[in-house]
């Protein structure tokens, strides 16, 4: 008995997909394929205790496709930004209307790599409701090579598909804030644990001027202990700190009694605001010297909320560093309480191991 080349290829990439996706969920399958979807994945998370996993409320589906090396070589793949394939309009209509999302998992044999996109989102962005009356049988779907099926993909997909499940528990927050809650739940739990242990937490913010990149380093220190790094956070064009981390209160770490000099700057860039100084300004204040308003560098200012700013140290004309003590504000305390309920109910879990996260656009996914 022979197995056709196409069937053998499909068996090969289906096995690879199962080996990859098994780390992120429990497989769900139809006894008979009647819905145009190949396989489902009920997403899981490692338990916060590190003992086993929990099954989350998020269930997603995959449509599997593959492109053989004879159709798309490694050289051809490396020469393009997007990979194209034709898909049936009837299937796209069904996935567009379905409550649960369907993801295209596209295997590229020549580079032994999967790409993945949310087909419901793709249809919404390219056709919307017009897909329902489209007169053709197939459409060409283009998949950007950035959309690799990897750990970052599954992190984004899990958070996005948990939002609907958490709307009741976080009824004071909109979907954007719920997404932030899921992304930063580890920071909220870490901050809550730090407070319970009587420790301190701080945030070092490094803004790279020409690169438009901001790096944020979360560190904690228990009584009589050393500072230990918990999370490294990279973000493109972060902007106001209070908007990036709305669950935190920021206190510049100049001293036990933060020094302000001068108390109010009038008409700087058309605004009046208070400014907190962190380093060399303190020394100049002690000598009684006055700082000319023209000496202020706008790029050294970082808005920390409530009309207050941190004035950081400029390094080589390229980067500015701010160091801030941090606490959970009212939103953060509410999130911490909600998180305790959700974790105890094993709806979600929280990663409390040191880690890095990037929300730069080049790490984004169409998922």
Sine and cosine of phi, psi and omega as CSV:
sin_phi,cos_phi,sin_psi,cos_psi,sin_omega,cos_omega
0.00,0.00,0.69,-0.72,-0.02,-1.00
-0.96,-0.27,0.48,-0.87,0.15,-0.99
-0.93,-0.38,0.79,-0.61,-0.03,-1.00
-0.89,0.46,0.43,-0.90,-0.03,-1.00
-0.86,0.51,-0.63,0.78,-0.01,-1.00
-0.93,0.38,-0.68,0.73,0.02,-1.00
-0.89,0.45,-0.65,0.76,0.01,-1.00
-0.89,0.45,-0.64,0.77,0.02,-1.00
-0.90,0.43,-0.69,0.72,0.01,-1.00
-0.90,0.43,-0.65,0.76,0.05,-1.00
-0.88,0.47,-0.62,0.79,-0.02,-1.00
-0.90,0.43,-0.78,0.63,-0.07,-1.00
-0.97,0.24,-0.42,0.91,0.08,-1.00
-0.92,0.39,-0.63,0.78,0.06,-1.00
-0.90,0.43,-0.65,0.76,0.04,-1.00
-0.90,0.44,-0.64,0.76,0.00,-1.00
-0.90,0.43,-0.70,0.71,0.00,-1.00
-0.87,0.49,-0.68,0.73,0.00,-1.00
-0.89,0.45,-0.59,0.81,-0.01,-1.00
-0.97,0.25,-0.75,0.66,-0.13,-0.99
-0.98,0.22,-0.31,0.95,-0.04,-1.00
-0.87,0.49,-0.39,0.92,0.01,-1.00
-0.96,0.30,-0.26,0.96,-0.16,-0.99
-0.89,-0.46,-0.02,1.00,-0.02,-1.00
-0.02,-1.00,-0.04,-1.00,0.03,-1.00
-0.95,-0.32,0.76,-0.65,-0.08,-1.00
-0.96,0.27,0.59,-0.80,0.05,-1.00
-0.79,-0.61,0.72,-0.70,-0.04,-1.00
-0.67,-0.74,0.49,-0.87,0.16,-0.99
-0.98,0.19,0.57,-0.82,0.12,-0.99
-0.90,0.44,-0.62,0.79,0.09,-1.00
-0.73,-0.68,0.69,-0.72,-0.03,-1.00
-0.96,0.27,0.96,-0.26,0.02,-1.00
-0.80,-0.60,0.14,0.99,-0.09,-1.00
-0.81,-0.59,0.17,0.99,0.05,-1.00
0.91,0.40,0.42,0.91,0.03,-1.00
-0.76,-0.65,0.68,-0.73,-0.14,-0.99
-0.99,0.13,-0.67,0.74,-0.10,-1.00
-0.36,-0.93,0.56,-0.83,0.05,-1.00
-0.96,-0.29,0.33,-0.94,0.04,-1.00
-0.67,-0.75,0.91,-0.41,0.09,-1.00
-1.00,0.06,0.94,-0.34,-0.19,-0.98
-0.94,0.35,0.63,-0.78,-0.01,-1.00
-0.85,-0.53,0.22,-0.98,0.12,-0.99
-0.68,-0.73,0.55,-0.83,0.15,-0.99
-0.89,0.46,0.65,-0.76,0.04,-1.00
-0.90,0.43,0.54,-0.84,-0.01,-1.00
-0.85,0.53,-0.49,0.87,0.00,-1.00
-0.97,0.25,-0.21,0.98,-0.03,-1.00
1.00,0.09,0.01,1.00,-0.03,-1.00
-0.97,-0.23,1.00,-0.08,0.04,-1.00
0.99,0.14,-0.32,-0.95,-0.06,-1.00
-0.73,-0.69,0.30,-0.96,0.17,-0.98
-0.91,-0.41,0.51,-0.86,0.09,-1.00
-1.00,-0.06,0.87,-0.49,-0.03,-1.00
-0.99,0.15,0.15,-0.99,0.07,-1.00
-0.96,0.29,-0.06,1.00,-0.13,-0.99
-1.00,0.03,0.85,-0.53,0.06,-1.00
-0.84,-0.54,0.81,-0.59,0.00,-1.00
-0.80,-0.60,0.26,-0.96,-0.03,-1.00
-0.80,-0.59,0.42,-0.91,0.01,-1.00
-0.80,-0.60,0.65,-0.76,0.23,-0.97
-0.96,-0.27,0.87,-0.50,-0.10,-0.99
-1.00,-0.05,0.71,-0.70,0.09,-1.00
-0.64,-0.77,0.41,-0.91,0.02,-1.00
-0.59,-0.81,0.52,-0.85,0.06,-1.00
-0.85,-0.53,0.86,-0.50,-0.04,-1.00
-0.94,0.33,0.40,-0.92,0.00,-1.00
-0.88,0.47,-0.51,0.86,0.03,-1.00
-0.93,0.36,-0.35,0.94,0.02,-1.00
-1.00,-0.04,-0.61,0.79,0.01,-1.00
-0.68,-0.73,0.96,-0.27,-0.02,-1.00
-0.97,0.22,0.22,-0.98,0.06,-1.00
-0.86,0.52,-0.69,0.72,-0.01,-1.00
-0.89,0.47,-0.66,0.75,0.01,-1.00
-0.93,0.38,-0.64,0.77,0.02,-1.00
-0.89,0.46,-0.70,0.72,-0.03,-1.00
-0.93,0.36,-0.35,0.94,-0.06,-1.00
-1.00,0.05,-0.19,0.98,-0.05,-1.00
-0.91,-0.42,0.36,-0.93,0.07,-1.00
-1.00,-0.05,-0.45,0.89,-0.04,-1.00
-0.72,-0.70,0.52,-0.86,0.06,-1.00
-0.96,-0.27,0.70,-0.71,-0.08,-1.00
-0.91,-0.41,0.52,-0.85,0.15,-0.99
-0.41,-0.91,0.41,-0.91,0.00,-1.00
-1.00,-0.05,0.68,-0.73,0.01,-1.00
-0.76,-0.65,0.47,-0.88,-0.05,-1.00
-0.96,0.29,0.72,-0.70,0.01,-1.00
-0.90,0.44,-0.61,0.80,-0.01,-1.00
-0.86,0.51,-0.66,0.75,0.04,-1.00
-0.93,0.37,-0.67,0.74,-0.01,-1.00
-0.88,0.47,-0.61,0.79,0.06,-1.00
-0.87,0.49,-0.73,0.68,-0.02,-1.00
-0.88,0.47,-0.72,0.69,-0.02,-1.00
-0.92,0.39,-0.56,0.83,0.00,-1.00
-0.89,0.45,-0.61,0.79,-0.06,-1.00
-1.00,0.03,-0.20,0.98,-0.11,-0.99
-0.96,0.28,0.56,-0.83,0.02,-1.00
-0.93,0.36,-0.69,0.72,0.00,-1.00
-1.00,0.03,0.68,-0.73,-0.07,-1.00
-0.96,0.29,0.50,-0.86,0.10,-1.00
-0.89,-0.46,0.78,-0.62,-0.01,-1.00
-0.95,-0.31,0.68,-0.73,0.16,-0.99
-0.99,0.16,0.83,-0.57,0.13,-0.99
-0.94,-0.35,0.94,-0.33,-0.12,-0.99
-0.94,-0.33,0.90,-0.43,-0.02,-1.00
-1.00,-0.04,0.79,-0.62,0.04,-1.00
-0.96,-0.28,0.96,-0.26,-0.12,-0.99
-0.89,0.45,-0.61,0.79,-0.11,-0.99
-0.91,0.42,-0.43,0.90,0.02,-1.00
-0.89,-0.46,0.07,1.00,0.03,-1.00
0.78,0.62,0.82,0.57,-0.09,-1.00
-0.61,-0.79,0.59,-0.81,0.11,-0.99
-0.98,-0.20,0.66,-0.75,0.22,-0.97
-0.93,-0.36,0.43,-0.90,-0.04,-1.00
-0.50,-0.87,0.65,-0.76,0.09,-1.00
-0.64,-0.77,0.37,-0.93,0.09,-1.00
-0.99,0.15,0.93,-0.36,-0.06,-1.00
-0.94,0.34,-0.54,0.84,0.06,-1.00
-0.89,0.46,-0.70,0.72,0.02,-1.00
-0.92,0.39,-0.62,0.78,0.00,-1.00
-0.89,0.46,-0.71,0.71,0.02,-1.00
-0.90,0.45,-0.69,0.73,0.01,-1.00
-0.87,0.49,-0.66,0.75,-0.04,-1.00
-0.96,0.28,-0.51,0.86,-0.11,-0.99
-0.98,-0.21,-0.45,0.89,-0.04,-1.00
-0.75,-0.66,-0.61,0.80,-0.12,-0.99
0.89,0.45,-0.57,-0.82,-0.04,-1.00
-0.91,0.41,-0.25,0.97,0.02,-1.00
-0.90,0.43,-0.31,0.95,0.04,-1.00
-0.88,0.47,-0.43,0.90,-0.06,-1.00
-0.94,0.34,-0.42,0.91,-0.03,-1.00
-0.88,-0.47,0.21,0.98,-0.03,-1.00
-0.90,0.44,0.75,-0.66,-0.14,-0.99
-1.00,0.07,-0.05,1.00,-0.04,-1.00
-0.98,-0.22,0.32,-0.95,-0.07,-1.00
-1.00,0.07,-0.49,0.87,-0.01,-1.00
-0.72,-0.70,0.36,-0.93,0.14,-0.99
-0.71,-0.70,0.42,-0.91,-0.01,-1.00
-1.00,-0.02,0.84,-0.53,0.01,-1.00
-0.98,-0.22,0.74,-0.67,0.02,-1.00
-0.93,-0.36,0.78,-0.63,-0.04,-1.00
-0.90,-0.43,0.88,-0.47,0.01,-1.00
-0.92,0.39,0.63,-0.78,-0.04,-1.00
-0.92,0.40,-0.27,0.96,0.04,-1.00
-0.92,0.38,-0.32,0.95,-0.12,-0.99
-1.00,0.08,0.85,0.52,-0.02,-1.00
-0.97,0.25,0.62,-0.78,0.05,-1.00
-0.99,0.17,1.00,-0.07,-0.10,-0.99
-0.60,-0.80,-0.18,-0.98,-0.03,-1.00
-0.87,0.50,-0.63,0.78,0.00,-1.00
-0.90,0.43,-0.64,0.77,0.06,-1.00
-0.85,0.53,-0.77,0.64,-0.06,-1.00
-0.93,0.37,-0.53,0.85,0.07,-1.00
-0.90,0.44,-0.73,0.68,0.00,-1.00
-0.90,0.44,-0.70,0.71,-0.04,-1.00
-0.90,0.43,-0.66,0.75,0.02,-1.00
-0.88,0.47,-0.76,0.65,-0.02,-1.00
-0.88,0.48,-0.69,0.72,-0.03,-1.00
-0.90,0.44,-0.61,0.80,-0.07,-1.00
-1.00,0.04,-0.10,1.00,0.11,-0.99
-1.00,0.01,-0.24,0.97,-0.08,-1.00
-0.84,0.55,-0.76,0.66,-0.04,-1.00
-0.87,0.49,-0.57,0.82,-0.03,-1.00
-0.94,0.34,-0.39,0.92,-0.10,-0.99
-0.98,-0.22,0.02,1.00,-0.05,-1.00
-0.88,0.48,-0.57,0.82,0.00,-1.00
-0.96,0.29,-0.67,0.75,-0.01,-1.00
-0.93,0.36,-0.50,0.87,-0.02,-1.00
-0.89,-0.46,0.82,0.57,-0.11,-0.99
-0.94,0.35,-0.24,0.97,0.05,-1.00
-1.00,0.07,-0.10,0.99,-0.08,-1.00
-0.90,-0.43,0.55,-0.83,0.08,-1.00
-1.00,0.09,0.02,-1.00,-0.08,-1.00
-0.89,0.46,-0.55,0.83,0.02,-1.00
-0.91,0.42,-0.66,0.75,0.01,-1.00
-0.94,0.33,-0.57,0.82,0.06,-1.00
-0.91,0.43,-0.64,0.77,0.06,-1.00
-0.88,0.47,-0.63,0.77,0.06,-1.00
-0.91,0.42,-0.65,0.76,0.04,-1.00
-0.85,0.53,-0.70,0.71,-0.01,-1.00
-0.93,0.37,-0.67,0.74,-0.01,-1.00
-0.90,0.44,-0.63,0.78,-0.14,-0.99
-0.93,-0.37,0.32,0.95,0.01,-1.00
-0.86,0.51,-0.55,0.83,0.01,-1.00
-0.91,0.41,-0.61,0.79,0.03,-1.00
-0.93,0.38,-0.67,0.74,0.01,-1.00
-0.88,0.48,-0.72,0.70,0.00,-1.00
-0.91,0.42,-0.66,0.75,0.03,-1.00
-0.87,0.48,-0.68,0.73,0.04,-1.00
-0.90,0.43,-0.67,0.75,0.01,-1.00
-0.90,0.44,-0.69,0.73,0.03,-1.00
-0.89,0.46,-0.65,0.76,0.00,-1.00
-0.88,0.47,-0.68,0.73,0.02,-1.00
-0.90,0.44,-0.68,0.74,-0.02,-1.00
-0.90,0.43,-0.49,0.87,0.00,-1.00
-1.00,0.04,-0.02,1.00,-0.01,-1.00
0.97,0.23,0.34,0.94,-0.01,-1.00
-1.00,-0.02,-0.04,-1.00,0.02,-1.00
-0.87,-0.50,0.45,-0.89,0.05,-1.00
-0.76,-0.65,0.55,-0.84,0.03,-1.00
-0.61,-0.79,0.30,-0.95,0.01,-1.00
-0.76,-0.65,0.85,-0.53,0.12,-0.99
-0.98,-0.19,0.84,-0.54,-0.04,-1.00
-0.94,-0.35,0.83,-0.56,0.04,-1.00
-0.89,-0.45,0.90,-0.43,0.00,-1.00
-0.97,-0.25,0.87,-0.48,0.07,-1.00
-1.00,-0.01,0.86,-0.51,-0.19,-0.98
-0.95,0.32,-0.83,0.55,-0.08,-1.00
-0.95,0.30,-0.48,0.88,-0.04,-1.00
-1.00,0.10,-0.19,0.98,-0.05,-1.00
0.85,0.52,0.44,0.90,-0.03,-1.00
-0.94,-0.34,0.65,-0.76,0.09,-1.00
-0.89,-0.46,0.74,-0.68,0.07,-1.00
-0.93,-0.38,0.73,-0.68,0.02,-1.00
-0.83,-0.56,0.80,-0.60,-0.06,-1.00
-0.89,-0.45,0.90,-0.43,0.00,-1.00
-1.00,-0.04,0.83,-0.56,-0.02,-1.00
-0.74,-0.67,0.48,-0.88,0.03,-1.00
-0.75,-0.67,0.43,-0.90,0.00,-1.00
-0.62,-0.79,0.88,-0.47,0.09,-1.00
-0.98,0.22,0.32,-0.95,0.00,-1.00
-0.78,0.62,0.79,-0.62,-0.01,-1.00
0.90,0.44,0.30,0.95,0.01,-1.00
-0.96,-0.29,0.00,-1.00,0.04,-1.00
-0.99,-0.13,0.38,-0.92,0.06,-1.00
-0.94,0.35,0.74,-0.68,0.01,-1.00
-0.80,-0.60,0.72,-0.70,-0.03,-1.00
-0.97,0.24,0.75,-0.67,0.03,-1.00
-0.95,-0.31,-0.78,0.63,-0.02,-1.00
-0.70,-0.72,0.66,-0.75,0.21,-0.98
-0.96,-0.28,0.81,-0.58,-0.09,-1.00
-0.83,-0.56,0.86,-0.51,0.05,-1.00
-0.94,-0.35,0.68,-0.73,0.00,-1.00
-0.55,-0.84,0.62,-0.79,0.03,-1.00
-1.00,0.05,0.79,-0.62,0.08,-1.00
0.77,0.63,0.87,0.49,-0.14,-0.99
-0.90,0.44,-0.69,0.73,-0.02,-1.00
0.99,0.16,-0.55,-0.83,-0.08,-1.00
-0.90,0.43,0.76,-0.65,-0.07,-1.00
-0.90,0.44,-0.62,0.79,-0.03,-1.00
-0.91,0.41,-0.40,0.92,0.07,-1.00
-0.99,0.11,-0.53,0.85,0.02,-1.00
-0.95,0.31,-0.60,0.80,-0.02,-1.00
-0.75,-0.66,0.96,0.28,-0.14,-0.99
-0.94,0.35,-0.13,0.99,-0.04,-1.00
-1.00,-0.10,0.08,1.00,-0.06,-1.00
-0.89,-0.45,0.48,-0.88,0.20,-0.98
-0.96,-0.29,0.70,-0.72,-0.09,-1.00
-0.92,-0.39,0.73,-0.68,0.00,-1.00
-0.74,-0.67,0.93,-0.36,0.01,-1.00
-0.83,0.56,0.62,-0.78,-0.15,-0.99
-0.99,-0.12,0.65,0.76,-0.02,-1.00
-0.91,0.42,-0.72,0.70,-0.02,-1.00
-0.23,-0.97,-0.01,-1.00,0.05,-1.00
-0.88,0.48,-0.58,0.82,0.09,-1.00
-0.91,-0.42,1.00,-0.08,-0.08,-1.00
-0.81,0.59,0.67,-0.74,-0.04,-1.00
-1.00,-0.09,0.73,-0.68,0.09,-1.00
-0.92,-0.40,0.75,-0.66,0.05,-1.00
-0.41,-0.91,0.80,-0.60,-0.34,0.94
-0.93,0.36,0.18,-0.98,-0.10,-0.99
-0.88,0.48,-0.68,0.73,-0.01,-1.00
-0.69,-0.72,0.74,-0.67,0.12,-0.99
-0.99,-0.17,0.84,-0.54,-0.01,-1.00
-0.99,-0.14,0.66,-0.75,0.14,-0.99
0.84,0.54,0.62,0.78,0.15,-0.99
-1.00,-0.01,0.91,-0.41,-0.05,-1.00
0.85,0.52,0.52,0.86,0.08,-1.00
0.99,0.15,0.16,0.99,-0.05,-1.00
-0.75,-0.66,0.36,-0.93,0.13,-0.99
-0.91,-0.41,0.77,-0.64,-0.04,-1.00
-0.40,-0.92,0.30,-0.95,0.11,-0.99
-1.00,0.05,0.54,-0.84,0.01,-1.00
-0.72,-0.69,0.70,-0.71,-0.01,-1.00
-0.96,-0.27,0.78,-0.63,0.00,-1.00
-0.98,-0.21,0.52,-0.85,-0.17,-0.99
-0.90,-0.44,-0.29,0.96,-0.16,-0.99
-0.57,-0.82,-0.99,-0.16,-0.16,-0.99
-0.91,0.42,-0.41,0.91,0.01,-1.00
-0.90,0.44,-0.57,0.82,0.00,-1.00
-0.87,0.49,-0.70,0.72,0.00,-1.00
-0.89,0.45,-0.70,0.72,-0.01,-1.00
-0.90,0.43,-0.57,0.82,0.02,-1.00
-0.91,0.42,-0.66,0.75,-0.01,-1.00
-0.90,0.44,-0.47,0.88,0.02,-1.00
-0.99,0.10,-0.14,0.99,0.01,-1.00
1.00,0.09,0.08,1.00,0.00,-1.00
-0.96,0.28,0.56,-0.83,0.06,-1.00
-0.99,-0.16,0.61,-0.79,0.00,-1.00
-0.99,-0.16,0.86,-0.51,0.01,-1.00
-0.90,0.43,0.67,-0.74,0.00,-1.00
-0.84,0.54,-0.50,0.87,-0.01,-1.00
-0.92,0.38,-0.30,0.95,-0.01,-1.00
-0.98,0.19,-0.18,0.98,0.01,-1.00
-0.96,0.29,0.77,-0.64,0.09,-1.00
-0.99,-0.14,0.87,-0.49,0.00,-1.00
-0.86,0.52,-0.53,0.85,-0.02,-1.00
-0.95,0.32,-0.24,0.97,0.03,-1.00
-1.00,0.07,-0.10,1.00,-0.03,-1.00
-1.00,0.02,0.67,-0.74,0.07,-1.00
-0.71,-0.70,0.89,-0.45,-0.01,-1.00
-0.96,0.30,0.77,-0.63,-0.06,-1.00
-0.90,-0.44,0.18,0.98,0.05,-1.00
0.98,-0.19,0.37,-0.93,0.02,-1.00
0.84,0.54,0.53,0.85,0.04,-1.00
0.95,0.30,0.23,0.97,0.00,-1.00
-0.95,-0.31,0.48,-0.88,-0.05,-1.00
-0.77,-0.64,0.49,-0.87,0.22,-0.97
-0.98,-0.19,0.64,-0.77,0.06,-1.00
-0.94,-0.35,0.94,-0.34,-0.14,-0.99
-1.00,-0.06,0.07,-1.00,0.02,-1.00
-1.00,0.04,0.79,-0.62,0.07,-1.00
-1.00,0.10,0.74,-0.67,0.04,-1.00
-0.87,-0.50,0.94,-0.35,0.08,-1.00
0.89,0.45,0.34,0.94,-0.02,-1.00
0.93,0.37,0.21,0.98,-0.12,-0.99
-0.86,-0.51,-0.52,0.85,-0.04,-1.00
-0.63,-0.77,0.44,-0.90,0.03,-1.00
-0.79,-0.61,0.74,-0.68,-0.03,-1.00
-0.90,-0.43,0.72,-0.69,0.08,-1.00
-0.83,-0.56,0.62,-0.78,0.07,-1.00
-0.84,-0.55,0.81,-0.59,-0.14,-0.99
-0.73,-0.69,0.71,-0.70,0.23,-0.97
-0.96,0.29,0.57,-0.82,-0.05,-1.00
-0.76,-0.65,0.54,-0.84,0.08,-1.00
-0.64,-0.77,0.39,-0.92,0.15,-0.99
-0.95,0.31,0.76,-0.65,0.09,-1.00
-1.00,0.03,-0.26,-0.97,-0.05,-1.00
-0.87,0.50,-0.70,0.71,0.03,-1.00
-0.89,0.45,-0.69,0.72,-0.02,-1.00
-0.89,0.47,-0.65,0.76,0.03,-1.00
-0.91,0.42,-0.65,0.76,0.04,-1.00
-0.91,0.42,-0.68,0.74,0.04,-1.00
-0.89,0.46,-0.64,0.77,0.00,-1.00
-0.89,0.46,-0.67,0.75,0.03,-1.00
-0.90,0.44,-0.69,0.73,0.02,-1.00
-0.90,0.43,-0.63,0.77,-0.01,-1.00
-0.89,0.45,-0.64,0.77,0.03,-1.00
-0.86,0.51,-0.68,0.73,0.01,-1.00
-0.90,0.43,-0.72,0.69,-0.07,-1.00
-0.92,0.39,-0.64,0.77,0.01,-1.00
-0.93,0.37,-0.69,0.72,0.01,-1.00
-0.90,0.44,-0.52,0.85,0.03,-1.00
-0.99,0.12,-0.02,1.00,-0.01,-1.00
0.84,0.55,0.63,0.77,0.13,-0.99
-0.99,0.10,-0.67,0.74,0.09,-1.00
-0.67,-0.74,0.21,-0.98,0.12,-0.99
-0.78,-0.63,0.19,-0.98,-0.10,-1.00
-0.80,-0.60,0.72,-0.70,0.05,-1.00
-1.00,0.06,0.91,-0.42,-0.02,-1.00
-0.94,-0.33,0.30,0.95,0.12,-0.99
-1.00,0.01,0.55,-0.84,0.07,-1.00
-0.81,0.58,0.67,-0.74,-0.09,-1.00
-0.38,-0.92,0.13,-0.99,0.05,-1.00
-0.84,-0.54,0.55,-0.84,0.08,-1.00
-0.68,-0.73,0.63,-0.78,0.07,-1.00
-0.81,-0.58,0.77,-0.64,0.08,-1.00
-0.91,-0.41,0.45,0.89,0.08,-1.00
-0.94,0.33,0.49,-0.87,-0.04,-1.00
-0.87,0.49,-0.48,0.88,0.00,-1.00
-0.96,0.27,-0.13,0.99,0.12,-0.99
-0.97,-0.25,0.13,0.99,0.00,-1.00
-0.97,0.26,0.27,-0.96,0.04,-1.00
-0.69,-0.72,0.53,-0.85,0.12,-0.99
-1.00,0.10,0.88,0.48,-0.11,-0.99
-0.77,-0.63,0.00,0.00,0.00,0.00
